[in-house]
Amino acid sequence: MELRALQHFVAVVDEGGFTRAAAKLRVAQPGVSSQVRNLERELGQALFERHARGATLTAAGQVALPHARAALASAAAVADDVAALTGLLRGTLRVGMLLSSSGMQMPALLREFRDLAPAVELRVTEDDAANLLVAVREGTLDVVWTATADRELDDLTGVTVAHEPLAALVATDHRWARRRTVPLAELCGEPLLSVPPGGGLRTVLDETCAAHGLTYRIALEANSPVLLASLAAQGLGVALVPASFADSSTGDTVHPLRIVRPGLVGRVQVLWRRENPSPATRAFTRLVTRTTHG
């Protein structure tokens, strides 16, 4: 089984079709089709259902995909490890970070890493927290900068960059406007204003409520804390925002409350897979650890 055939197979999956896969690989489209057909003949199963808009995986293709990714990752690791022995760190580092974020220290870390390892190709992707976790677990990203509930993840390792409590914002004429705290169970009885599913703050809410057997209702969704605060000011619900933002939002339009029993606390982390990280990943995570913990 040739690695090139596996590479073409994975490219068709990732790009959603043979033509786009050929463009990504910079080869002619018939070459991609030929490699995939050769792989299908070797396996004795069709891997794709081909149609006018592209190609979708068959059941056999879905089974084969994680093995193909693992084989390609292992082959890349061999080359990277041999290069690392000669003192030349190369390869590709695929980094994911949260949507609509400044990346916090990540741009500065990427610049420092580029200076340390100029032969490593850097690829940066933005996505929501849920998709970033899926991507690093599946191996389509090497490192992710994301937010989770304040707990350990058994299948991933990482470095905690910061802890960020969440707070509630209500209109100044809300019945809670004279209070300083609100229990989570009571908060869940109100219409909530939150980022969409998969966002870092929403993930913290989902995981914490699930752990305590609580349910809630989302009235409106928005990606921006500023917009969530404006919606709360209009009496459309209780906004969930980072506590650091809530502390700066006191004024004539909204009133902040600390969430208690239990609190909602997010953990900002740089995460990567425990098993067989590439030399580039190991080098980058050493830099993150050193920078974060001094």
LOKE-919427 format. One line per field, with one value per residue: residue in one letter; x negated, z negated, y of N, C-alpha, C in turn. Coordinates in steps of 0.02 Angstrom, whole numbers, plus 50000, padded with zeros to 5 digits. Layout:
// LOKE-919427
res A_...
n_east X_...
n_up Z_...
n_north Y_...
ca_east X_...
ca_up Z_...
ca_north Y_...
c_east X_...
c_up Z_...
c_north Y_...
END
This chain:
// LOKE-919427
res M_E_L_R_A_L_Q_H_F_V_A_V_V_D_E_G_G_F_T_R_A_A_A_K_L_R_V_A_Q_P_G_V_S_S_Q_V_R_N_L_E_R_E_L_G_Q_A_L_F_E_R_H_A_R_G_A_T_L_T_A_A_G_Q_V_A_L_P_H_A_R_A_A_L_A_S_A_A_A_V_A_D_D_V_A_A_L_T_G_L_L_R_G_T_L_R_V_G_M_L_L_S_S_S_G_M_Q_M_P_A_L_L_R_E_F_R_D_L_A_P_A_V_E_L_R_V_T_E_D_D_A_A_N_L_L_V_A_V_R_E_G_T_L_D_V_V_W_T_A_T_A_D_R_E_L_D_D_L_T_G_V_T_V_A_H_E_P_L_A_A_L_V_A_T_D_H_R_W_A_R_R_R_T_V_P_L_A_E_L_C_G_E_P_L_L_S_V_P_P_G_G_G_L_R_T_V_L_D_E_T_C_A_A_H_G_L_T_Y_R_I_A_L_E_A_N_S_P_V_L_L_A_S_L_A_A_Q_G_L_G_V_A_L_V_P_A_S_F_A_D_S_S_T_G_D_T_V_H_P_L_R_I_V_R_P_G_L_V_G_R_V_Q_V_L_W_R_R_E_N_P_S_P_A_T_R_A_F_T_R_L_V_T_R_T_T_H_G
n_east 49957_49962_49894_49920_50043_50125_50108_50170_50300_50338_50329_50434_50542_50524_50533_50654_50678_50618_50563_50531_50444_50339_50295_50248_50144_50067_50064_50115_50291_50332_50227_50248_50370_50328_50237_50323_50411_50323_50296_50423_50440_50341_50390_50510_50633_50749_50707_50763_50917_50953_51007_51092_51065_50953_50872_50916_50882_50889_50952_50842_50741_50750_50707_50576_50516_50464_50355_50279_50243_50167_50061_50000_49962_49870_49772_49728_49678_49567_49480_49466_49408_49285_49230_49224_49124_49011_49005_49080_49228_49380_49528_49706_49808_49964_50076_50213_50333_50450_50598_50633_50545_50406_50301_50220_50067_50024_49986_49861_49790_49786_49707_49585_49561_49545_49423_49341_49354_49343_49362_49477_49641_49775_49947_50098_50257_50423_50558_50707_50717_50760_50741_50603_50554_50598_50522_50386_50387_50415_50305_50290_50251_50105_50079_50184_50257_50364_50524_50590_50698_50653_50560_50466_50416_50420_50367_50284_50142_50069_50042_50093_50146_50222_50351_50520_50653_50832_50960_51120_51225_51348_51490_51503_51625_51667_51730_51625_51533_51482_51410_51258_51214_51262_51335_51292_51396_51510_51484_51496_51632_51670_51694_51558_51416_51294_51137_51132_51162_51018_50929_50803_50849_50979_50955_50901_51015_51103_51036_51021_51153_51204_51130_51187_51319_51406_51516_51542_51603_51574_51595_51550_51412_51244_51084_51001_50947_50978_51094_51178_51188_51255_51377_51422_51437_51550_51646_51669_51627_51513_51345_51202_51036_50855_50779_50684_50721_50850_50820_50773_50882_50975_51097_51217_51304_51294_51281_51163_51149_51079_51061_51110_51096_51116_50971_50944_50809_50687_50552_50412_50315_50167_50164_50118_50098_50067_50000_49861_49815_49756_49584_49583_49700_49667_49559_49622_49716_49633_49580_49698_49727_49614_49624_49747_49736_49622
n_up 50000_50051_49990_50060_50121_50008_49964_50067_50056_49926_49953_50044_49959_49864_49944_50006_50134_50294_50388_50314_50224_50310_50346_50223_50200_50307_50427_50576_50602_50652_50603_50465_50460_50514_50416_50307_50358_50373_50239_50196_50271_50213_50084_50108_50099_50129_50092_50102_50141_50290_50359_50444_50374_50302_50191_50077_49927_49923_49818_49802_49833_49725_49622_49664_49661_49532_49513_49626_49603_49487_49536_49626_49537_49459_49553_49583_49459_49449_49545_49490_49365_49402_49465_49355_49280_49348_49317_49388_49383_49455_49559_49533_49438_49374_49316_49213_49167_49065_49140_49176_49084_49009_49007_48902_48825_48933_49071_49045_48993_49105_49189_49118_49122_49259_49277_49206_49274_49425_49536_49521_49580_49550_49512_49485_49411_49382_49273_49187_49010_48990_49117_49130_49031_49082_49199_49155_49089_49192_49268_49371_49334_49249_49131_49020_48968_48852_48764_48621_48504_48330_48310_48321_48474_48524_48638_48697_48684_48607_48582_48462_48492_48441_48319_48333_48261_48287_48300_48262_48348_48324_48365_48299_48241_48206_48096_48025_48011_47897_47838_47803_47832_47913_47901_47999_48032_48017_48112_48228_48243_48310_48467_48573_48641_48755_48826_48982_48996_48967_48953_48842_48714_48714_48714_48586_48510_48555_48514_48376_48330_48372_48290_48168_48179_48234_48335_48467_48554_48707_48761_48858_48974_48995_49057_49004_48852_48827_48903_48840_48713_48749_48791_48670_48600_48659_48601_48649_48599_48494_48502_48536_48507_48516_48356_48343_48444_48399_48282_48333_48387_48310_48277_48341_48408_48394_48268_48174_48116_48008_48039_47943_47843_47929_47981_48148_48236_48353_48436_48516_48633_48707_48808_48851_48932_48833_48882_48979_49029_49157_49195_49220_49156_49024_49001_49012_48908_48799_48802_48775_48645_48574_48592_48533_48401_48359
n_north 49941_50104_50257_50373_50349_50342_50473_50544_50495_50544_50680_50700_50679_50783_50896_50883_50834_50771_50861_50977_50919_50884_51012_51057_50967_50996_50924_50836_50809_50679_50601_50597_50529_50406_50360_50343_50247_50140_50114_50076_49959_49880_49867_49811_49871_50004_50169_50293_50374_50438_50591_50726_50844_50819_50708_50580_50489_50311_50176_50091_50181_50269_50187_50165_50291_50348_50259_50284_50418_50400_50321_50410_50510_50439_50411_50540_50574_50490_50545_50673_50645_50588_50699_50783_50722_50759_50888_50977_51046_51016_51005_51016_51124_51126_51236_51277_51401_51494_51561_51733_51789_51869_51787_51798_51769_51696_51740_51803_51695_51612_51688_51685_51548_51530_51598_51512_51391_51398_51316_51246_51230_51336_51326_51404_51395_51451_51416_51357_51311_51177_51115_51131_51046_50922_50919_50915_50795_50707_50723_50815_50939_50995_51066_51155_51308_51343_51351_51270_51184_51194_51074_50919_50840_50679_50618_50709_50816_50963_51141_51254_51414_51518_51553_51587_51658_51657_51781_51856_51970_52092_52197_52363_52385_52262_52132_52079_52177_52238_52144_52049_51922_51767_51608_51464_51373_51454_51550_51473_51468_51580_51669_51653_51739_51704_51648_51553_51371_51270_51375_51444_51495_51445_51309_51291_51323_51220_51101_51116_51130_51006_50922_50949_50918_51014_51113_51232_51381_51458_51619_51711_51715_51768_51814_51912_51985_52118_52140_52047_52107_52224_52171_52119_52238_52286_52211_52083_51964_51869_51899_51799_51819_51842_51865_51965_52052_52086_52156_52272_52327_52391_52515_52631_52549_52408_52278_52188_52017_51897_51725_51587_51435_51308_51404_51466_51425_51448_51366_51419_51343_51271_51135_50967_50806_50659_50548_50510_50645_50755_50803_50943_50982_50946_51033_51157_51151_51142_51270_51344_51298_51341_51479_51507_51463_51518
ca_east 50000_49917_49911_49949_50115_50157_50108_50222_50364_50352_50339_50502_50587_50516_50552_50723_50685_50556_50534_50501_50386_50285_50268_50210_50082_50032_50056_50173_50347_50332_50179_50280_50419_50292_50211_50378_50435_50274_50306_50487_50429_50302_50432_50569_50693_50753_50697_50803_50974_50938_51066_51076_51041_50892_50868_50928_50855_50930_50938_50773_50698_50750_50664_50507_50489_50418_50294_50239_50214_50115_50004_49966_49930_49812_49720_49701_49639_49503_49438_49451_49361_49219_49204_49208_49060_48958_49007_49121_49298_49420_49594_49762_49843_50032_50099_50281_50350_50520_50626_50649_50502_50342_50249_50182_49996_50006_49945_49792_49758_49773_49648_49526_49548_49518_49353_49305_49359_49366_49378_49544_49697_49828_50015_50142_50328_50469_50621_50734_50684_50778_50708_50531_50541_50605_50466_50324_50395_50413_50239_50287_50212_50054_50085_50240_50262_50437_50554_50630_50716_50593_50548_50416_50439_50379_50334_50241_50099_50065_50020_50145_50123_50259_50418_50565_50722_50885_51005_51185_51243_51420_51508_51503_51691_51683_51742_51562_51485_51452_51373_51189_51202_51321_51318_51299_51463_51558_51467_51522_51704_51680_51673_51487_51384_51230_51106_51163_51132_50949_50887_50770_50892_51037_50930_50897_51084_51130_51003_51034_51224_51213_51101_51229_51388_51445_51533_51550_51633_51540_51642_51517_51341_51201_51013_50966_50969_51007_51163_51215_51202_51306_51440_51442_51459_51618_51692_51684_51604_51453_51287_51144_50977_50797_50783_50643_50762_50904_50793_50762_50946_51021_51116_51287_51346_51294_51257_51131_51157_51035_51098_51086_51127_51044_50952_50926_50739_50656_50479_50380_50260_50135_50172_50094_50107_50015_49964_49818_49812_49699_49531_49603_49748_49630_49520_49667_49747_49580_49579_49758_49719_49563_49649_49804_49717_49559
ca_up 50000_50059_49952_50105_50129_49946_49964_50113_50025_49873_49983_50072_49901_49834_49992_50027_50204_50329_50420_50262_50198_50358_50340_50161_50207_50365_50477_50621_50572_50667_50561_50401_50471_50524_50352_50265_50387_50355_50169_50192_50297_50163_50026_50130_50081_50150_50036_50113_50187_50332_50386_50481_50329_50267_50171_50005_49905_49910_49752_49804_49830_49657_49582_49686_49653_49475_49523_49675_49569_49441_49576_49651_49480_49439_49604_49573_49396_49464_49578_49443_49313_49432_49473_49289_49258_49380_49293_49433_49368_49512_49557_49532_49374_49388_49254_49214_49113_49063_49182_49146_49027_49027_49003_48842_48839_48986_49125_49023_48988_49173_49215_49084_49148_49326_49270_49181_49321_49487_49588_49508_49610_49502_49538_49430_49425_49330_49269_49119_48962_49001_49177_49118_48993_49128_49247_49125_49073_49255_49298_49424_49305_49202_49069_49020_48916_48846_48697_48599_48433_48288_48293_48362_48530_48517_48700_48721_48634_48625_48536_48446_48502_48397_48297_48345_48237_48324_48259_48292_48355_48329_48371_48234_48211_48192_48025_47993_48020_47834_47811_47825_47854_47931_47907_48068_48042_48027_48177_48282_48250_48348_48538_48574_48701_48754_48890_49010_48976_48990_48928_48779_48657_48717_48694_48513_48485_48569_48475_48305_48318_48378_48231_48109_48194_48246_48404_48476_48618_48740_48795_48917_48979_49030_49045_48973_48785_48830_48926_48787_48662_48775_48789_48600_48581_48685_48565_48689_48565_48453_48544_48508_48536_48472_48297_48355_48483_48356_48235_48369_48419_48264_48300_48338_48449_48371_48200_48174_48059_48005_48040_47887_47823_47937_48029_48216_48245_48412_48435_48581_48635_48768_48803_48904_48918_48792_48918_49037_49060_49203_49167_49223_49102_48960_48994_49000_48842_48750_48801_48740_48574_48547_48592_48487_48331_48344
ca_north 50000_50161_50317_50423_50334_50363_50547_50568_50477_50591_50746_50703_50687_50849_50949_50872_50814_50754_50920_51019_50882_50891_51080_51061_50928_51022_50871_50832_50774_50607_50568_50585_50476_50344_50337_50319_50183_50088_50098_50040_49891_49844_49853_49773_49908_50074_50215_50353_50380_50495_50624_50788_50897_50799_50638_50567_50425_50253_50147_50068_50240_50295_50144_50171_50358_50357_50220_50321_50476_50376_50299_50470_50543_50400_50421_50608_50574_50459_50595_50727_50621_50582_50767_50811_50694_50797_50957_51019_51036_51036_50977_51063_51132_51149_51266_51302_51447_51512_51614_51799_51803_51901_51738_51812_51769_51650_51769_51814_51629_51588_51725_51659_51482_51538_51615_51453_51336_51429_51266_51218_51266_51351_51334_51426_51388_51475_51379_51361_51267_51107_51090_51127_50984_50867_50920_50892_50724_50668_50731_50865_50994_50971_51103_51202_51358_51341_51356_51213_51188_51188_51004_50887_50800_50619_50597_50763_50848_51033_51192_51303_51482_51563_51534_51644_51649_51690_51821_51871_52041_52105_52267_52398_52382_52192_52121_52061_52232_52257_52087_52042_51854_51727_51536_51439_51344_51509_51580_51431_51480_51641_51666_51669_51766_51669_51631_51492_51307_51260_51429_51428_51508_51399_51244_51292_51319_51154_51048_51126_51114_50934_50890_50962_50901_51075_51131_51305_51402_51513_51664_51738_51699_51816_51798_51967_52005_52186_52133_52013_52157_52269_52135_52117_52305_52296_52168_52024_51905_51876_51885_51765_51850_51836_51909_52024_52098_52110_52205_52336_52345_52424_52582_52649_52505_52338_52266_52122_51972_51838_51661_51546_51371_51320_51456_51446_51444_51419_51358_51430_51295_51247_51063_50924_50734_50628_50496_50521_50711_50765_50845_51014_50992_50944_51094_51214_51146_51161_51344_51367_51283_51385_51548_51512_51450_51552
c_east 49955_49942_49942_50023_50153_50161_50163_50292_50384_50365_50409_50553_50584_50541_50623_50732_50618_50523_50499_50440_50326_50253_50226_50143_50039_50015_50118_50228_50349_50282_50208_50330_50385_50265_50266_50406_50388_50284_50370_50479_50391_50344_50494_50634_50691_50748_50741_50865_50964_51002_51046_51045_50978_50892_50880_50903_50908_50916_50866_50724_50694_50707_50590_50475_50443_50353_50248_50206_50156_50052_49964_49930_49867_49755_49688_49657_49571_49455_49418_49401_49291_49188_49184_49141_49001_48957_49047_49194_49339_49488_49646_49791_49910_50063_50171_50293_50423_50538_50636_50608_50439_50287_50206_50107_49976_49967_49873_49755_49741_49713_49584_49509_49520_49443_49311_49302_49384_49384_49446_49597_49752_49895_50060_50214_50368_50533_50648_50703_50698_50742_50633_50514_50547_50544_50401_50328_50389_50345_50236_50256_50163_50062_50145_50237_50336_50459_50596_50655_50653_50584_50494_50450_50393_50339_50287_50197_50091_50039_50078_50115_50158_50323_50462_50634_50771_50929_51070_51194_51319_51431_51513_51572_51713_51691_51678_51513_51453_51411_51301_51173_51268_51299_51332_51369_51516_51546_51498_51597_51721_51665_51601_51466_51313_51201_51137_51130_51063_50902_50860_50815_50952_51016_50925_50967_51112_51101_51019_51106_51235_51187_51145_51304_51433_51459_51545_51583_51596_51592_51613_51443_51305_51129_50977_50992_51002_51080_51205_51234_51256_51375_51467_51469_51530_51669_51711_51661_51543_51393_51233_51082_50917_50801_50741_50680_50817_50880_50783_50827_50995_51036_51190_51332_51348_51263_51226_51146_51107_51078_51067_51124_51157_51032_50940_50856_50712_50580_50454_50318_50230_50131_50142_50103_50049_49971_49926_49823_49751_49645_49549_49653_49713_49591_49565_49697_49695_49576_49638_49751_49670_49588_49704_49783_49649_49500
c_up 50000_50020_49997_50115_50067_49943_50009_50086_49971_49901_50012_50015_49876_49879_50019_50100_50236_50360_50370_50230_50245_50354_50277_50168_50266_50415_50521_50588_50589_50623_50492_50407_50478_50458_50308_50292_50371_50283_50160_50217_50245_50104_50044_50112_50110_50088_50041_50154_50226_50361_50413_50437_50291_50252_50097_49988_49901_49839_49748_49799_49761_49611_49600_49668_49593_49482_49574_49644_49523_49479_49602_49595_49458_49489_49596_49511_49407_49495_49530_49390_49341_49442_49407_49263_49289_49360_49337_49420_49428_49506_49558_49462_49389_49321_49262_49156_49120_49112_49141_49084_49053_49028_48942_48858_48900_49043_49105_49017_49057_49203_49183_49110_49218_49324_49249_49233_49389_49542_49577_49541_49559_49539_49479_49453_49367_49332_49199_49075_48975_49062_49169_49080_49038_49174_49217_49107_49137_49290_49356_49401_49255_49133_49074_48958_48906_48774_48683_48529_48392_48264_48339_48417_48535_48579_48728_48665_48654_48569_48525_48451_48454_48375_48303_48318_48285_48275_48297_48295_48363_48339_48302_48202_48198_48117_47987_47990_47955_47803_47838_47851_47875_47934_47978_48080_48053_48094_48234_48291_48291_48422_48543_48643_48702_48824_48917_48985_49007_48969_48859_48718_48656_48696_48618_48483_48495_48522_48401_48288_48323_48316_48169_48123_48207_48320_48408_48543_48645_48777_48860_48915_49017_49012_49005_48902_48784_48852_48873_48732_48685_48775_48718_48577_48604_48651_48601_48656_48522_48494_48505_48545_48491_48415_48308_48397_48440_48309_48268_48399_48372_48288_48295_48373_48424_48302_48198_48110_48065_48000_47987_47882_47881_47982_48098_48229_48306_48403_48506_48583_48705_48761_48863_48884_48877_48832_48978_49068_49104_49169_49167_49167_49034_48949_48978_48930_48786_48745_48763_48664_48541_48541_48540_48414_48313_48339
c_north 50062_50222_50370_50412_50355_50439_50574_50553_50528_50661_50753_50713_50758_50905_50940_50854_50804_50816_50965_50985_50889_50960_51087_51026_50951_50966_50873_50790_50699_50568_50551_50527_50408_50316_50309_50253_50126_50066_50057_49968_49849_49824_49812_49806_49978_50119_50277_50337_50444_50524_50692_50842_50878_50725_50632_50497_50371_50228_50122_50126_50269_50253_50155_50238_50366_50318_50255_50381_50454_50355_50359_50507_50506_50409_50490_50610_50542_50510_50651_50706_50613_50651_50797_50785_50732_50870_51003_51003_51061_51002_51032_51065_51163_51171_51291_51349_51468_51567_51678_51812_51836_51849_51745_51811_51730_51682_51780_51747_51601_51623_51698_51589_51485_51555_51555_51397_51361_51379_51233_51261_51275_51358_51350_51424_51417_51433_51387_51307_51194_51078_51085_51064_50923_50862_50895_50818_50681_50675_50778_50930_50964_51002_51149_51246_51370_51349_51295_51227_51174_51117_50977_50847_50739_50603_50650_50787_50921_51077_51241_51373_51530_51529_51596_51628_51683_51729_51832_51947_52047_52179_52299_52401_52310_52182_52100_52119_52256_52200_52086_51972_51822_51653_51512_51410_51398_51543_51540_51438_51541_51629_51692_51695_51739_51665_51567_51428_51298_51315_51413_51438_51461_51329_51238_51285_51248_51101_51055_51108_51039_50898_50897_50950_50960_51083_51206_51319_51462_51555_51690_51719_51754_51800_51851_51982_52074_52182_52098_52063_52205_52236_52131_52185_52320_52250_52104_51959_51921_51854_51849_51790_51835_51886_51971_52075_52127_52164_52273_52363_52378_52494_52592_52598_52433_52333_52196_52083_51915_51776_51615_51480_51331_51380_51425_51471_51409_51415_51369_51387_51290_51171_51027_50851_50707_50581_50523_50591_50717_50806_50920_51029_50993_51008_51154_51211_51159_51236_51372_51357_51329_51457_51558_51508_51480_51506
END
